[in-house]
Amino acid sequence: DAAGGGSGGFADYGGPGNAENYWTGYFCREAAELKHLPPPGGKVDREWRRHVFTTGAVYEGQWLGNRRSGFGIQTWPDGAEYMGEWSGNTATGRGCFRHCDGDMYTGDWRHNMAHGQGVYHHRDGTTYQGEFVDDLQDGYGVESWPDRSQYLGRFNRGRKSGYGAYVWPDGSEFSGSWFVNRIDGFGTYVGADNRRFDGKWKGSAMHGCGRYCWPDGRTYSGQYVADQKDGFGTFTWLNGRRYDGYWAGGKQHGVGELTLKGAEPRLGRWSFGDRVVWLDEAA
């Protein structure tokens, strides 16, 4: 098969995603009650006390007047818990949120949102360690899965975007550009068997110009469309045979020049991998 094999297929890799938003609903439950707590009288000093909200949530920690401020622990009736720093009634500073389903985030907070450096542990074993902005993965981070696959690179608003490297459990890897969780732009794929593609990608498929090298020495340099050789390209076999010409759907299709080792090149026309006619034969 002159077309050879593909990259093995890329998927839309997920991960913790925006699971951080689990806690958004928790922190707002007591907002109305906090607004109506009586203001302190006289001099205000930070003090430690316990407060039971009408929602059933319990806060035990430091207060500054009628605001949670300093270190404190708040638990909700379903078992969810935040333990860490507070400022102006919001989780701000360093803290840990344990969700009732087993998910956990430890790191920086700002106004009840993950913001800064942190680690998110998903109940299925997936982890994300890196930067957050307003509850979303944003900046540099490392996402790891239970099957030992891993992504190291840039995120934007919760999606893999920018430069990143992905490693599969079998050791194959991709390094290059991503856009909205898909491989997009220039990048390099190296398979577990050492097959390699350097070139352009779109939607996690080889798309544009690139060079594909097989472990047995075959090479293809040219155009791809949706993971298939399509357009103009040059294919070289290990025995020295070479085809320079057009392709469609991964097969030789159209006018091309075939050169055998030690022989003169011949011009012909192909139809989806089958030679139809030699164009340089005498009429």
Steps between C-alpha positions, in 0.01 A plus 500: 500500500672817384286711727635337812345550841367798687584646837280256688223756547473782747205549731357803676672445831310611805612488861372687803369764261292753687415273792634777723161666456356238737561737791351811339153411621619430853653836579196697381249311719571706810550834321158640589529406867849648527370834375257517790731403784494779759800734484737498798489775756805687625855395421527215252759229567548172320345220703438128473143382510255245363198590292221273375326631187132444427611288201656253744855600413736554793792743510757477774789740484607860513267795455565870463174653611225335297735374232693176475862611497815303573510122532180301511323177414154487344310176455175444313227245584600265215857474633672753274765704683722801448797544732728796456528875487216749475478872432189717483273193532655326199749217465812700419858387556610138539244232558365154429150411380382140532190422299248248628570271200872477579643770272749732672673827416794636699657830412445871457159665522356839419137598566380138536675389181814302426746766392877456490695178551317186603447125473167342406447131580206340323328202660588279199873560555547779246705793630581850384786699647560851381353843457137606543320823414143552628432128553645394163827336399690791349874528443746211534388170647546124507198272461547130579264205452479162678612319182833691526428733208600860568474850355758768583439843360288809469133548581264784421161535673492132590611367160833377370617787281850604403811283515471164671624141506281191533637158593297180451525190722695312229766773492394669177490877528406825331653841556375814333209739472152452645177696465186439708606148606598395147838467333517795263798663331853368468610198701690173517357155567730209589342156531596220734655323198698818412285603205508879482307788347617861493260749356166674509188386685137599515236357731749238631561367147798541268391781272729709282864446412713254692748215497415147616774244570429131559719271713591293192651803324212609276432874488234733367541875463205698380141600560244342732126550535320356804775243578526385135761576236322743273651746254859491381760287674808283470507142629828310527529125558787323672607333172560841340173523309351849501170659402463876446146601422142543606301316766137473610356320800841361592566343158689598185245682288566719198821571314825388655856396429625159610872436528650156558849464640753530218234576238368807324184658646170426329198727479159345550145542621356320804147446625474441876818294519480323162708613204274570204750589228857602432495847350853490362452198272532564129169536321 
